[in-house]
Amino acid sequence: MNKAEVLKEIIEQRKSIFPKDYAETEISQEIIEEILNSGTFAPNHKRTKPWRFKIFQSEEKAKLALEMQEIYKSTQAPQTFLEKKYQDIGFKINKADAVVSIVVNFSGMVPEWEEIAAVSMAVQNMYLTCTANGVGCYWSSPKIVDHLKESLTIEENQKCLGLFYMGNLD
Ligand SMILES: Cc1cc2nc3c(=O)[nH]c(=O)nc-3n(C[C@H](O)[C@H](O)[C@H](O)COP(=O)(O)O)c2cc1C
C-alpha cells in the first residue's frame, strides 16, 4: 500500500471503542508516547500549542476514578443519583489501561474557539495513532470533569474538555 492508501485505511478504520472492550494488557510506554506525541503535530493558530495533556496510569488513574465517582455523588441530588452510573464511572477508568485528561489552554492570542479546534485536531491525531497501533480509544466529555481538583490543576485560563480513554484490543 502506498502512503495515501495507508492513511485512507486508518482514517476509515478509526472509531470510538469503549473500555468494556479493552483487553487487560498494558499498552507499551513507547506506543503511549507515540500517541501523545502525535497530538502535538496538530495545526494551531499562532503556534499557541493550546493542548495540555496529562496521562493517568496505575495509582493515579485509580485516584482519578475515585475522585470522578465522588464528584458524581456530590453533584447529584439524592433522587437523581444512580448507583449504576456511579459504578460505571469507576469501571470505565479502571478498565482503561491509560486515561488522558484533555485540557485547553486559552492564550488570549486567538479566539477561544480556535484553541478548542486545535485541541480537537490533536485528539483526532491521537485517535488515528491509536487506530494504527491496535489501541482502542474514545473521547468522553462528562460535565463532572469541570469539578476535578485533586487529580488535575486547571488554571483560570484553561478548561477540561474531557478524558481520552485507551486500552489494547485483543
Ligand atoms: C468532542 C467530543 C466529545 C465526545 N464525548 C463523548 C461522551 O461524552 N460520551 C461518549 O460516549 N462519546 C463521546 N464522544 C465520542 C462520540 O460519541 C463518537 O465519536 C461518535 O459516536 C461517533 O463514533 P465514532 O467515533 O466511532 O465514529 C465524543 C466525541 C467528541 C468528538
The ligand as an ORCA input file, in Angstrom:
! r2SCAN-3c Opt
* xyz 0 1
  C     -15.881     16.428     21.431
  C     -16.360     15.023     21.592
  C     -16.931     14.629     22.783
  C     -17.388     13.324     22.973
  N     -17.957     12.960     24.166
  C     -18.440     11.712     24.314
  C     -19.059     11.313     25.532
  O     -19.155     12.074     26.490
  N     -19.542     10.063     25.621
  C     -19.450      9.174     24.569
  O     -19.924      8.051     24.694
  N     -18.840      9.508     23.418
  C     -18.336     10.747     23.274
  N     -17.694     11.095     22.115
  C     -17.488     10.078     21.062
  C     -18.618     10.128     20.103
  O     -19.777      9.618     20.711
  C     -18.245      9.304     18.867
  O     -17.178      9.916     18.234
  C     -19.423      9.191     17.920
  O     -20.367      8.345     18.465
  C     -19.020      8.657     16.577
  O     -18.442      7.401     16.720
  P     -17.003      7.089     16.115
  O     -16.017      7.869     16.920
  O     -16.841      5.599     16.288
  O     -17.003      7.497     14.686
  C     -17.256     12.392     21.916
  C     -16.670     12.787     20.698
  C     -16.230     14.088     20.537
  C     -15.596     14.478     19.236
*
